[in-house]
Amino acid sequence: MSNKRILIIDDEETIQTVVQFGIRMTAGWQVLVATSGRQGIQLAQQEQPDVILLDVVMPDMSGMTALKTLQSDDATAHIPVILLTAKAQLTGHSDHARGVRGVITKPFNSLHLSEQIARILQW
């Protein structure tokens, strides 16, 4: 399980840092960081991560737009996506119908983040 590669797409530097610290500290997984939806799509195509943690609210391109783009591209459609959001209403089943594997709400405990990811993806 320690060879997993996680791509976080989030425009907030604090969230990026907390995610990187928590995942590296508790699971030893590699963390790739994209600061925008467009950059995240490019990194996903190039790096083929094991999972994408995707912020919903970002400037320039929303997380939901990035998700649709990722799912419509044969190179990235197979990569599971977990939403990172402060919007609790996204925890409903309608998001799972659109291909989201799970939702982690902000704020979250960075030391339990890798456990949450592993549980959602049944790793």
N, CA, C and O atoms as a printed pandas DataFrame, in Angstrom:
     atom_number atom_name residue_name chain_id  residue_number  x_coord  y_coord  z_coord
0              1         N          MET        A               1    0.816   -1.191    0.000
1              2        CA          MET        A               1    0.000    0.000    0.000
2              3         C          MET        A               1    0.865    1.262    0.000
3              4         O          MET        A               1    0.358    2.345   -0.290
4              5         N          SER        A               2    2.150    1.147    0.316
5              6        CA          SER        A               2    2.989    2.335    0.431
6              7         C          SER        A               2    3.424    2.899   -0.925
7              8         O          SER        A               2    4.036    3.966   -0.965
8              9         N          ASN        A               3    3.133    2.228   -2.017
9             10        CA          ASN        A               3    3.526    2.721   -3.336
10            11         C          ASN        A               3    2.437    3.531   -4.020
11            12         O          ASN        A               3    2.552    3.815   -5.212
12            13         N          LYS        A               4    1.402    3.904   -3.318
13            14        CA          LYS        A               4    0.288    4.648   -3.912
14            15         C          LYS        A               4    0.717    6.072   -4.247
15            16         O          LYS        A               4    1.559    6.675   -3.581
16            17         N          ARG        A               5    0.092    6.585   -5.321
17            18        CA          ARG        A               5    0.339    7.970   -5.730
18            19         C          ARG        A               5   -0.988    8.713   -5.716
19            20         O          ARG        A               5   -1.954    8.309   -6.363
20            21         N          ILE        A               6   -1.013    9.802   -4.968
21            22        CA          ILE        A               6   -2.220   10.585   -4.769
22            23         C          ILE        A               6   -2.023   11.935   -5.438
23            24         O          ILE        A               6   -0.994   12.583   -5.248
24            25         N          LEU        A               7   -3.008   12.360   -6.220
25            26        CA          LEU        A               7   -2.987   13.701   -6.809
26            27         C          LEU        A               7   -4.031   14.533   -6.090
27            28         O          LEU        A               7   -5.212   14.185   -6.078
28            29         N          ILE        A               8   -3.598   15.630   -5.494
29            30        CA          ILE        A               8   -4.539   16.570   -4.902
30            31         C          ILE        A               8   -4.649   17.770   -5.824
31            32         O          ILE        A               8   -3.649   18.360   -6.234
32            33         N          ILE        A               9   -5.893   18.117   -6.139
33            34        CA          ILE        A               9   -6.170   19.309   -6.947
34            35         C          ILE        A               9   -6.927   20.260   -6.048
35            36         O          ILE        A               9   -8.117   20.076   -5.795
36            37         N          ASP        A              10   -6.236   21.277   -5.568
37            38        CA          ASP        A              10   -6.824   22.248   -4.636
38            39         C          ASP        A              10   -6.039   23.540   -4.744
39            40         O          ASP        A              10   -4.810   23.524   -4.804
40            41         N          ASP        A              11   -6.744   24.655   -4.770
41            42        CA          ASP        A              11   -6.082   25.950   -4.929
42            43         C          ASP        A              11   -5.585   26.524   -3.603
43            44         O          ASP        A              11   -4.844   27.507   -3.611
44            45         N          GLU        A              12   -5.966   25.948   -2.476
45            46        CA          GLU        A              12   -5.565   26.475   -1.171
46            47         C          GLU        A              12   -4.263   25.834   -0.704
47            48         O          GLU        A              12   -4.186   24.619   -0.521
48            49         N          GLU        A              13   -3.249   26.660   -0.516
49            50        CA          GLU        A              13   -1.929   26.175   -0.123
50            51         C          GLU        A              13   -1.967   25.448    1.217
51            52         O          GLU        A              13   -1.263   24.456    1.406
52            53         N          THR        A              14   -2.781   25.935    2.142
53            54        CA          THR        A              14   -2.887   25.297    3.453
54            55         C          THR        A              14   -3.404   23.869    3.328
55            56         O          THR        A              14   -2.882   22.961    3.974
56            57         N          ILE        A              15   -4.421   23.669    2.506
57            58        CA          ILE        A              15   -4.976   22.327    2.302
58            59         C          ILE        A              15   -3.931   21.425    1.646
59            60         O          ILE        A              15   -3.770   20.269    2.038
60            61         N          GLN        A              16   -3.231   21.948    0.659
61            62        CA          GLN        A              16   -2.184   21.167   -0.006
62            63         C          GLN        A              16   -1.152   20.678    1.007
63            64         O          GLN        A              16   -0.770   19.508    1.001
64            65         N          THR        A              17   -0.707   21.576    1.872
65            66        CA          THR        A              17    0.313   21.255    2.863
66            67         C          THR        A              17   -0.189   20.223    3.863
67            68         O          THR        A              17    0.517   19.266    4.182
68            69         N          VAL        A              18   -1.411   20.416    4.358
69            70        CA          VAL        A              18   -1.983   19.503    5.344
70            71         C          VAL        A              18   -2.163   18.106    4.745
71            72         O          VAL        A              18   -1.859   17.107    5.396
72            73         N          VAL        A              19   -2.650   18.039    3.521
73            74        CA          VAL        A              19   -2.840   16.749    2.859
74            75         C          VAL        A              19   -1.497   16.058    2.655
75            76         O          VAL        A              19   -1.347   14.878    2.972
76            77         N          GLN        A              20   -0.526   16.788    2.128
77            78        CA          GLN        A              20    0.791   16.199    1.903
78            79         C          GLN        A              20    1.382   15.665    3.200
79            80         O          GLN        A              20    1.863   14.533    3.248
80            81         N          PHE        A              21    1.346   16.470    4.238
81            82        CA          PHE        A              21    1.911   16.067    5.521
82            83         C          PHE        A              21    1.210   14.823    6.058
83            84         O          PHE        A              21    1.866   13.845    6.418
84            85         N          GLY        A              22   -0.109   14.857    6.112
85            86        CA          GLY        A              22   -0.868   13.747    6.678
86            87         C          GLY        A              22   -0.670   12.449    5.930
87            88         O          GLY        A              22   -0.469   11.403    6.546
88            89         N          ILE        A              23   -0.725   12.499    4.619
89            90        CA          ILE        A              23   -0.613   11.280    3.815
90            91         C          ILE        A              23    0.808   10.722    3.852
91            92         O          ILE        A              23    0.996    9.513    3.992
92            93         N          ARG        A              24    1.792   11.582    3.728
93            94        CA          ARG        A              24    3.182   11.103    3.773
94            95         C          ARG        A              24    3.532   10.549    5.150
95            96         O          ARG        A              24    4.217    9.533    5.265
96            97         N          MET        A              25    3.056   11.224    6.192
97            98        CA          MET        A              25    3.385   10.838    7.563
98            99         C          MET        A              25    2.741    9.505    7.949
99           100         O          MET        A              25    3.386    8.668    8.582
100          101         N          THR        A              26    1.493    9.304    7.579
101          102        CA          THR        A              26    0.764    8.128    8.051
102          103         C          THR        A              26    0.800    6.946    7.080
103          104         O          THR        A              26    0.694    5.798    7.510
104          105         N          ALA        A              27    0.949    7.209    5.770
105          106        CA          ALA        A              27    0.888    6.112    4.801
106          107         C          ALA        A              27    2.136    5.991    3.934
107          108         O          ALA        A              27    2.380    4.940    3.340
108          109         N          GLY        A              28    2.922    7.055    3.857
109          110        CA          GLY        A              28    4.117    7.016    3.029
110          111         C          GLY        A              28    3.835    7.084    1.537
111          112         O          GLY        A              28    4.699    6.762    0.721
112          113         N          TRP        A              29    2.618    7.506    1.179
113          114        CA          TRP        A              29    2.266    7.596   -0.238
114          115         C          TRP        A              29    2.884    8.838   -0.850
115          116         O          TRP        A              29    3.145    9.820   -0.156
116          117         N          GLN        A              30    3.115    8.790   -2.152
117          118        CA          GLN        A              30    3.606    9.954   -2.885
118          119         C          GLN        A              30    2.427   10.880   -3.143
119          120         O          GLN        A              30    1.344   10.425   -3.509
120          121         N          VAL        A              31    2.635   12.178   -2.953
121          122        CA          VAL        A              31    1.574   13.156   -3.166
122          123         C          VAL        A              31    2.002   14.119   -4.262
123          124         O          VAL        A              31    3.045   14.766   -4.168
124          125         N          LEU        A              32    1.185   14.204   -5.298
125          126        CA          LEU        A              32    1.370   15.173   -6.378
126          127         C          LEU        A              32    0.383   16.302   -6.131
127          128         O          LEU        A              32   -0.728   16.058   -5.660
128          129         N          VAL        A              33    0.771   17.529   -6.441
129          130        CA          VAL        A              33   -0.079   18.682   -6.152
130          131         C          VAL        A              33   -0.324   19.497   -7.406
131          132         O          VAL        A              33    0.601   19.826   -8.148
132          133         N          ALA        A              34   -1.596   19.817   -7.629
133          134        CA          ALA        A              34   -1.987   20.741   -8.694
134          135         C          ALA        A              34   -2.792   21.861   -8.041
135          136         O          ALA        A              34   -3.625   21.618   -7.169
136          137         N          THR        A              35   -2.532   23.072   -8.473
137          138        CA          THR        A              35   -3.189   24.230   -7.854
138          139         C          THR        A              35   -4.414   24.719   -8.624
139          140         O          THR        A              35   -5.049   25.696   -8.228
140          141         N          SER        A              36   -4.744   24.048   -9.715
141          142        CA          SER        A              36   -5.924   24.426  -10.503
142          143         C          SER        A              36   -6.473   23.193  -11.210
143          144         O          SER        A              36   -5.790   22.178  -11.341
144          145         N          GLY        A              37   -7.706   23.300  -11.657
145          146        CA          GLY        A              37   -8.321   22.202  -12.394
146          147         C          GLY        A              37   -7.550   21.859  -13.657
147          148         O          GLY        A              37   -7.325   20.685  -13.950
148          149         N          ARG        A              38   -7.151   22.860  -14.393
149          150        CA          ARG        A              38   -6.413   22.620  -15.646
150          151         C          ARG        A              38   -5.079   21.918  -15.385
151          152         O          ARG        A              38   -4.725   20.960  -16.073
152          153         N          GLN        A              39   -4.353   22.403  -14.392
153          154        CA          GLN        A              39   -3.075   21.775  -14.052
154          155         C          GLN        A              39   -3.306   20.341  -13.565
155          156         O          GLN        A              39   -2.529   19.441  -13.884
156          157         N          GLY        A              40   -4.361   20.136  -12.801
157          158        CA          GLY        A              40   -4.677   18.800  -12.296
158          159         C          GLY        A              40   -4.993   17.815  -13.405
159          160         O          GLY        A              40   -4.565   16.662  -13.355
160          161         N          ILE        A              41   -5.732   18.256  -14.398
161          162        CA          ILE        A              41   -6.057   17.392  -15.541
162          163         C          ILE        A              41   -4.781   16.984  -16.263
163          164         O          ILE        A              41   -4.605   15.816  -16.610
164          165         N          GLN        A              42   -3.890   17.949  -16.489
165          166        CA          GLN        A              42   -2.621   17.652  -17.158
166          167         C          GLN        A              42   -1.779   16.667  -16.350
167          168         O          GLN        A              42   -1.222   15.718  -16.901
168          169         N          LEU        A              43   -1.690   16.900  -15.037
169          170        CA          LEU        A              43   -0.912   16.000  -14.184
170          171         C          LEU        A              43   -1.519   14.597  -14.158
171          172         O          LEU        A              43   -0.789   13.605  -14.176
172          173         N          ALA        A              44   -2.836   14.512  -14.116
173          174        CA          ALA        A              44   -3.502   13.201  -14.115
174          175         C          ALA        A              44   -3.194   12.452  -15.409
175          176         O          ALA        A              44   -2.937   11.249  -15.384
176          177         N          GLN        A              45   -3.219   13.153  -16.529
177          178        CA          GLN        A              45   -2.919   12.518  -17.816
178          179         C          GLN        A              45   -1.479   12.022  -17.856
179          180         O          GLN        A              45   -1.214   10.921  -18.338
180          181         N          GLN        A              46   -0.551   12.827  -17.353
181          182        CA          GLN        A              46    0.874   12.495  -17.411
182          183         C          GLN        A              46    1.289   11.467  -16.361
183          184         O          GLN        A              46    2.051   10.548  -16.663
184          185         N          GLU        A              47    0.804   11.611  -15.152
185          186        CA          GLU        A              47    1.311   10.835  -14.016
186          187         C          GLU        A              47    0.478    9.605  -13.661
187          188         O          GLU        A              47    0.971    8.706  -12.979
188          189         N          GLN        A              48   -0.771    9.550  -14.110
189          190        CA          GLN        A              48   -1.651    8.408  -13.840
190          191         C          GLN        A              48   -1.658    8.020  -12.352
191          192         O          GLN        A              48   -1.247    6.915  -11.998
192          193         N          PRO        A              49   -2.124    8.926  -11.485
193          194        CA          PRO        A              49   -2.140    8.621  -10.054
194          195         C          PRO        A              49   -3.154    7.521   -9.729
195          196         O          PRO        A              49   -4.008    7.183  -10.549
196          197         N          ASP        A              50   -3.043    6.972   -8.520
197          198        CA          ASP        A              50   -3.964    5.932   -8.072
198          199         C          ASP        A              50   -5.313    6.504   -7.660
199          200         O          ASP        A              50   -6.326    5.806   -7.720
200          201         N          VAL        A              51   -5.338    7.765   -7.243
201          202        CA          VAL        A              51   -6.572    8.443   -6.855
202          203         C          VAL        A              51   -6.356    9.949   -6.962
203          204         O          VAL        A              51   -5.236   10.448   -6.854
204          205         N          ILE        A              52   -7.460   10.653   -7.176
205          206        CA          ILE        A              52   -7.427   12.116   -7.233
206          207         C          ILE        A              52   -8.304   12.650   -6.113
207          208         O          ILE        A              52   -9.467   12.266   -5.991
208          209         N          LEU        A              53   -7.741   13.544   -5.290
209          210        CA          LEU        A              53   -8.514   14.287   -4.303
210          211         C          LEU        A              53   -8.799   15.636   -4.931
211          212         O          LEU        A              53   -7.874   16.393   -5.224
212          213         N          LEU        A              54  -10.064   15.943   -5.141
213          214        CA          LEU        A              54  -10.458   17.095   -5.945
214          215         C          LEU        A              54  -11.297   18.073   -5.151
215          216         O          LEU        A              54  -12.368   17.725   -4.654
216          217         N          ASP        A              55  -10.806   19.304   -5.031
217          218        CA          ASP        A              55  -11.571   20.380   -4.408
218          219         C          ASP        A              55  -12.720   20.757   -5.334
219          220         O          ASP        A              55  -12.564   20.749   -6.555
220          221         N          VAL        A              56  -13.859   21.081   -4.764
221          222        CA          VAL        A              56  -15.024   21.427   -5.569
222          223         C          VAL        A              56  -15.004   22.888   -5.990
223          224         O          VAL        A              56  -15.300   23.206   -7.141
224          225         N          VAL        A              57  -14.656   23.783   -5.060
225          226        CA          VAL        A              57  -14.717   25.222   -5.330
226          227         C          VAL        A              57  -13.307   25.749   -5.581
227          228         O          VAL        A              57  -12.492   25.853   -4.663
228          229         N          MET        A              58  -13.040   26.077   -6.833
229          230        CA          MET        A              58  -11.750   26.649   -7.220
230          231         C          MET        A              58  -11.993   27.736   -8.258
231          232         O          MET        A              58  -12.959   27.664   -9.018
232          233         N          PRO        A              59  -11.126   28.738   -8.296
233          234        CA          PRO        A              59  -11.264   29.748   -9.348
234          235         C          PRO        A              59  -10.853   29.158  -10.699
235          236         O          PRO        A              59  -10.184   28.126  -10.748
236          237         N          ASP        A              60  -11.237   29.788  -11.757
237          238        CA          ASP        A              60  -10.871   29.404  -13.114
238          239         C          ASP        A              60  -11.667   28.207  -13.618
239          240         O          ASP        A              60  -12.361   28.318  -14.629
240          241         N          MET        A              61  -11.583   27.060  -12.936
241          242        CA          MET        A              61  -12.325   25.866  -13.333
242          243         C          MET        A              61  -12.817   25.177  -12.067
243          244         O          MET        A              61  -12.021   24.834  -11.194
244          245         N          SER        A              62  -14.111   24.978  -11.968
245          246        CA          SER        A              62  -14.656   24.318  -10.778
246          247         C          SER        A              62  -14.225   22.855  -10.743
247          248         O          SER        A              62  -13.843   22.280  -11.762
248          249         N          GLY        A              63  -14.292   22.272   -9.563
249          250        CA          GLY        A              63  -13.970   20.864   -9.423
250          251         C          GLY        A              63  -14.908   19.981  -10.231
251          252         O          GLY        A              63  -14.482   18.963  -10.777
252          253         N          MET        A              64  -16.177   20.356  -10.315
253          254        CA          MET        A              64  -17.135   19.548  -11.061
254          255         C          MET        A              64  -16.836   19.590  -12.563
255          256         O          MET        A              64  -17.021   18.591  -13.258
256          257         N          THR        A              65  -16.377   20.737  -13.065
257          258        CA          THR        A              65  -15.975   20.825  -14.468
258          259         C          THR        A              65  -14.725   19.981  -14.711
259          260         O          THR        A              65  -14.627   19.280  -15.719
260          261         N          ALA        A              66  -13.773   20.052  -13.785
261          262        CA          ALA        A              66  -12.570   19.230  -13.903
262          263         C          ALA        A              66  -12.936   17.753  -13.869
263          264         O          ALA        A              66  -12.375   16.959  -14.624
264          265         N          LEU        A              67  -13.868   17.379  -13.005
265          266        CA          LEU        A              67  -14.312   15.989  -12.909
266          267         C          LEU        A              67  -14.893   15.511  -14.233
267          268         O          LEU        A              67  -14.556   14.423  -14.700
268          269         N          LYS        A              68  -15.755   16.305  -14.835
269          270        CA          LYS        A              68  -16.353   15.927  -16.124
270          271         C          LYS        A              68  -15.279   15.740  -17.186
271          272         O          LYS        A              68  -15.351   14.812  -17.992
272          273         N          THR        A              69  -14.276   16.625  -17.189
273          274        CA          THR        A              69  -13.186   16.524  -18.151
274          275         C          THR        A              69  -12.376   15.254  -17.916
275          276         O          THR        A              69  -12.038   14.546  -18.865
276          277         N          LEU        A              70  -12.066   14.966  -16.666
277          278        CA          LEU        A              70  -11.312   13.752  -16.335
278          279         C          LEU        A              70  -12.076   12.501  -16.747
279          280         O          LEU        A              70  -11.487   11.555  -17.271
280          281         N          GLN        A              71  -13.385   12.494  -16.511
281          282        CA          GLN        A              71  -14.191   11.314  -16.822
282          283         C          GLN        A              71  -14.427   11.131  -18.313
283          284         O          GLN        A              71  -14.696   10.015  -18.759
284          285         N          SER        A              72  -14.333   12.190  -19.081
285          286        CA          SER        A              72  -14.566   12.084  -20.520
286          287         C          SER        A              72  -13.293   11.749  -21.298
287          288         O          SER        A              72  -13.352   11.518  -22.506
288          289         N          ASP        A              73  -12.154   11.721  -20.625
289          290        CA          ASP        A              73  -10.869   11.429  -21.254
290          291         C          ASP        A              73  -10.495    9.970  -20.975
291          292         O          ASP        A              73  -10.397    9.567  -19.816
292          293         N          ASP        A              74  -10.288    9.185  -22.026
293          294        CA          ASP        A              74   -9.938    7.776  -21.856
294          295         C          ASP        A              74   -8.673    7.585  -21.011
295          296         O          ASP        A              74   -8.517    6.557  -20.354
296          297         N          ALA        A              75   -7.781    8.563  -21.027
297          298        CA          ALA        A              75   -6.529    8.453  -20.281
298          299         C          ALA        A              75   -6.725    8.605  -18.776
299          300         O          ALA        A              75   -5.882    8.162  -17.996
300          301         N          THR        A              76   -7.832    9.229  -18.360
301          302        CA          THR        A              76   -8.034    9.490  -16.934
302          303         C          THR        A              76   -9.367    8.978  -16.385
303          304         O          THR        A              76   -9.597    9.040  -15.177
304          305         N          ALA        A              77  -10.227    8.484  -17.234
305          306        CA          ALA        A              77  -11.567    8.069  -16.798
306          307         C          ALA        A              77  -11.537    6.961  -15.749
307          308         O          ALA        A              77  -12.464    6.849  -14.946
308          309         N          HIS        A              78  -10.493    6.147  -15.745
309          310        CA          HIS        A              78  -10.391    5.020  -14.810
310          311         C          HIS        A              78   -9.893    5.420  -13.419
311          312         O          HIS        A              78   -9.967    4.618  -12.487
312          313         N          ILE        A              79   -9.390    6.637  -13.267
313          314        CA          ILE        A              79   -8.805    7.069  -11.999
314          315         C          ILE        A              79   -9.927    7.458  -11.028
315          316         O          ILE        A              79  -10.734    8.331  -11.344
316          317         N          PRO        A              80   -9.988    6.824   -9.855
317          318        CA          PRO        A              80  -11.033    7.189   -8.900
318          319         C          PRO        A              80  -10.845    8.610   -8.379
319          320         O          PRO        A              80   -9.721    9.073   -8.183
320          321         N          VAL        A              81  -11.969    9.290   -8.161
321          322        CA          VAL        A              81  -11.953   10.667   -7.681
322          323         C          VAL        A              81  -12.710   10.736   -6.359
323          324         O          VAL        A              81  -13.819   10.217   -6.226
324          325         N          ILE        A              82  -12.080   11.393   -5.386
325          326        CA          ILE        A              82  -12.715   11.682   -4.106
326          327         C          ILE        A              82  -12.779   13.200   -3.979
327          328         O          ILE        A              82  -11.768   13.888   -4.122
328          329         N          LEU        A              83  -13.966   13.707   -3.713
329          330        CA          LEU        A              83  -14.124   15.149   -3.563
330          331         C          LEU        A              83  -13.689   15.587   -2.176
331          332         O          LEU        A              83  -14.000   14.933   -1.180
332          333         N          LEU        A              84  -12.974   16.691   -2.120
333          334        CA          LEU        A              84  -12.634   17.374   -0.877
334          335         C          LEU        A              84  -13.442   18.657   -0.872
335          336         O          LEU        A              84  -13.240   19.519   -1.727
336          337         N          THR        A              85  -14.353   18.795    0.079
337          338        CA          THR        A              85  -15.215   19.956    0.033
338          339         C          THR        A              85  -15.725   20.362    1.402
339          340         O          THR        A              85  -15.861   19.528    2.297
340          341         N          ALA        A              86  -16.001   21.629    1.559
341          342        CA          ALA        A              86  -16.652   22.135    2.756
342          343         C          ALA        A              86  -18.164   22.102    2.578
343          344         O          ALA        A              86  -18.905   22.392    3.517
344          345         N          LYS        A              87  -18.619   21.756    1.400
345          346        CA          LYS        A              87  -20.048   21.749    1.087
346          347         C          LYS        A              87  -20.653   20.400    1.449
347          348         O          LYS        A              87  -20.569   19.448    0.673
348          349         N          ALA        A              88  -21.253   20.323    2.608
349          350        CA          ALA        A              88  -21.785   19.059    3.115
350          351         C          ALA        A              88  -22.884   18.486    2.221
351          352         O          ALA        A              88  -23.090   17.273    2.212
352          353         N          GLN        A              89  -23.593   19.330    1.472
353          354        CA          GLN        A              89  -24.678   18.812    0.633
354          355         C          GLN        A              89  -24.166   17.909   -0.480
355          356         O          GLN        A              89  -24.957   17.183   -1.082
356          357         N          LEU        A              90  -22.874   17.931   -0.773
357          358        CA          LEU        A              90  -22.318   17.075   -1.821
358          359         C          LEU        A              90  -22.151   15.636   -1.371
359          360         O          LEU        A              90  -21.746   14.785   -2.163
360          361         N          THR        A              91  -22.451   15.352   -0.127
361          362        CA          THR        A              91  -22.280   13.985    0.363
362          363         C          THR        A              91  -23.420   13.075   -0.075
363          364         O          THR        A              91  -23.420   11.892    0.265
364          365         N          GLY        A              92  -24.369   13.584   -0.805
365          366        CA          GLY        A              92  -25.505   12.785   -1.263
366          367         C          GLY        A              92  -25.135   11.813   -2.363
367          368         O          GLY        A              92  -24.045   11.885   -2.929
368          369         N          HIS        A              93  -26.040   10.911   -2.661
369          370        CA          HIS        A              93  -25.789    9.852   -3.631
370          371         C          HIS        A              93  -25.703   10.345   -5.071
371          372         O          HIS        A              93  -25.175    9.628   -5.921
372          373         N          SER        A              94  -26.196   11.525   -5.373
373          374        CA          SER        A              94  -26.166   12.006   -6.759
374          375         C          SER        A              94  -24.741   12.165   -7.272
375          376         O          SER        A              94  -24.488   11.984   -8.463
376          377         N          ASP        A              95  -23.812   12.503   -6.386
377          378        CA          ASP        A              95  -22.420   12.636   -6.812
378          379         C          ASP        A              95  -21.818   11.282   -7.156
379          380         O          ASP        A              95  -21.002   11.184   -8.073
380          381         N          HIS        A              96  -22.210   10.240   -6.434
381          382        CA          HIS        A              96  -21.699    8.909   -6.742
382          383         C          HIS        A              96  -22.180    8.469   -8.122
383          384         O          HIS        A              96  -21.471    7.748   -8.823
384          385         N          ALA        A              97  -23.371    8.893   -8.516
385          386        CA          ALA        A              97  -23.883    8.549   -9.839
386          387         C          ALA        A              97  -23.042    9.192  -10.935
387          388         O          ALA        A              97  -22.993    8.688  -12.057
388          389         N          ARG        A              98  -22.378   10.305  -10.615
389          390        CA          ARG        A              98  -21.531   10.977  -11.596
390          391         C          ARG        A              98  -20.099   10.459  -11.568
391          392         O          ARG        A              98  -19.225   11.032  -12.219
392          393         N          GLY        A              99  -19.848    9.399  -10.837
393          394        CA          GLY        A              99  -18.526    8.798  -10.853
394          395         C          GLY        A              99  -17.630    9.149   -9.694
395          396         O          GLY        A              99  -16.478    8.717   -9.661
396          397         N          VAL        A             100  -18.113    9.912   -8.751
397          398        CA          VAL        A             100  -17.309   10.235   -7.585
398          399         C          VAL        A             100  -17.311    9.028   -6.660
399          400         O          VAL        A             100  -18.368    8.479   -6.350
400          401         N          ARG        A             101  -16.138    8.620   -6.225
401          402        CA          ARG        A             101  -16.045    7.435   -5.361
402          403         C          ARG        A             101  -16.355    7.744   -3.906
403          404         O          ARG        A             101  -16.744    6.855   -3.149
404          405         N          GLY        A             102  -16.183    9.002   -3.512
405          406        CA          GLY        A             102  -16.457    9.381   -2.132
406          407         C          GLY        A             102  -16.291   10.865   -1.932
407          408         O          GLY        A             102  -15.844   11.586   -2.825
408          409         N          VAL        A             103  -16.657   11.311   -0.746
409          410        CA          VAL        A             103  -16.552   12.722   -0.391
410          411         C          VAL        A             103  -15.930   12.816    0.994
411          412         O          VAL        A             103  -16.362   12.139    1.927
412          413         N          ILE        A             104  -14.919   13.655    1.119
413          414        CA          ILE        A             104  -14.318   13.964    2.411
414          415         C          ILE        A             104  -14.578   15.435    2.659
415          416         O          ILE        A             104  -14.186   16.290    1.864
416          417         N          THR        A             105  -15.243   15.726    3.769
417          418        CA          THR        A             105  -15.598   17.120    4.043
418          419         C          THR        A             105  -14.490   17.822    4.817
419          420         O          THR        A             105  -13.814   17.236    5.663
420          421         N          LYS        A             106  -14.335   19.093    4.493
421          422        CA          LYS        A             106  -13.400   19.966    5.205
422          423         C          LYS        A             106  -14.174   20.593    6.363
423          424         O          LYS        A             106  -15.351   20.914    6.203
424          425         N          PRO        A             107  -13.556   20.772    7.499
425          426        CA          PRO        A             107  -12.181   20.378    7.820
426          427         C          PRO        A             107  -12.104   18.877    8.088
427          428         O          PRO        A             107  -13.093   18.247    8.464
428          429         N          PHE        A             108  -10.930   18.327    7.891
429          430        CA          PHE        A             108  -10.699   16.908    8.131
430          431         C          PHE        A             108   -9.434   16.767    8.965
431          432         O          PHE        A             108   -8.621   17.689    9.036
432          433         N          ASN        A             109   -9.276   15.628    9.583
433          434        CA          ASN        A             109   -8.088   15.345   10.376
434          435         C          ASN        A             109   -7.029   14.764    9.443
435          436         O          ASN        A             109   -7.208   13.672    8.904
436          437         N          SER        A             110   -5.942   15.479    9.253
437          438        CA          SER        A             110   -4.919   15.058    8.291
438          439         C          SER        A             110   -4.287   13.717    8.655
439          440         O          SER        A             110   -3.818   12.996    7.774
440          441         N          LEU        A             111   -4.271   13.379    9.940
441          442        CA          LEU        A             111   -3.665   12.121   10.352
442          443         C          LEU        A             111   -4.589   10.924   10.110
443          444         O          LEU        A             111   -4.158    9.777   10.225
444          445         N          HIS        A             112   -5.843   11.185    9.778
445          446        CA          HIS        A             112   -6.786   10.111    9.463
446          447         C          HIS        A             112   -7.147   10.095    7.971
447          448         O          HIS        A             112   -7.925    9.249    7.527
448          449         N          LEU        A             113   -6.588   11.019    7.212
449          450        CA          LEU        A             113   -6.945   11.152    5.801
450          451         C          LEU        A             113   -6.611    9.895    4.996
451          452         O          LEU        A             113   -7.430    9.435    4.201
452          453         N          SER        A             114   -5.418    9.339    5.195
453          454        CA          SER        A             114   -5.055    8.141    4.433
454          455         C          SER        A             114   -5.979    6.976    4.779
455          456         O          SER        A             114   -6.296    6.166    3.908
456          457         N          GLU        A             115   -6.417    6.879    6.042
457          458        CA          GLU        A             115   -7.370    5.841    6.430
458          459         C          GLU        A             115   -8.708    6.035    5.715
459          460         O          GLU        A             115   -9.318    5.073    5.246
460          461         N          GLN        A             116   -9.155    7.288    5.637
461          462        CA          GLN        A             116  -10.414    7.581    4.943
462          463         C          GLN        A             116  -10.322    7.202    3.470
463          464         O          GLN        A             116  -11.242    6.598    2.918
464          465         N          ILE        A             117   -9.214    7.558    2.840
465          466        CA          ILE        A             117   -9.021    7.236    1.418
466          467         C          ILE        A             117   -9.013    5.721    1.225
467          468         O          ILE        A             117   -9.691    5.199    0.340
468          469         N          ALA        A             118   -8.245    5.018    2.055
469          470        CA          ALA        A             118   -8.151    3.562    1.942
470          471         C          ALA        A             118   -9.517    2.907    2.151
471          472         O          ALA        A             118   -9.855    1.943    1.465
472          473         N          ARG        A             119  -10.292    3.422    3.084
473          474        CA          ARG        A             119  -11.621    2.866    3.341
474          475         C          ARG        A             119  -12.554    3.101    2.153
475          476         O          ARG        A             119  -13.266    2.190    1.731
476          477         N          ILE        A             120  -12.551    4.322    1.616
477          478        CA          ILE        A             120  -13.408    4.647    0.470
478          479         C          ILE        A             120  -13.080    3.764   -0.729
479          480         O          ILE        A             120  -13.976    3.281   -1.421
480          481         N          LEU        A             121  -11.789    3.559   -0.966
481          482        CA          LEU        A             121  -11.356    2.795   -2.147
482          483         C          LEU        A             121  -11.162    1.310   -1.864
483          484         O          LEU        A             121  -10.798    0.549   -2.760
484          485         N          GLN        A             122  -11.400    0.899   -0.635
485          486        CA          GLN        A             122  -11.243   -0.500   -0.203
486          487         C          GLN        A             122   -9.843   -1.029   -0.492
487          488         O          GLN        A             122   -9.673   -2.128   -1.020
488          489         N          TRP        A             123   -8.841   -0.222   -0.134
489          490        CA          TRP        A             123   -7.444   -0.631   -0.289
490          491         C          TRP        A             123   -7.039   -1.456    0.907
491          492         O          TRP        A             123   -5.897   -1.907    0.987
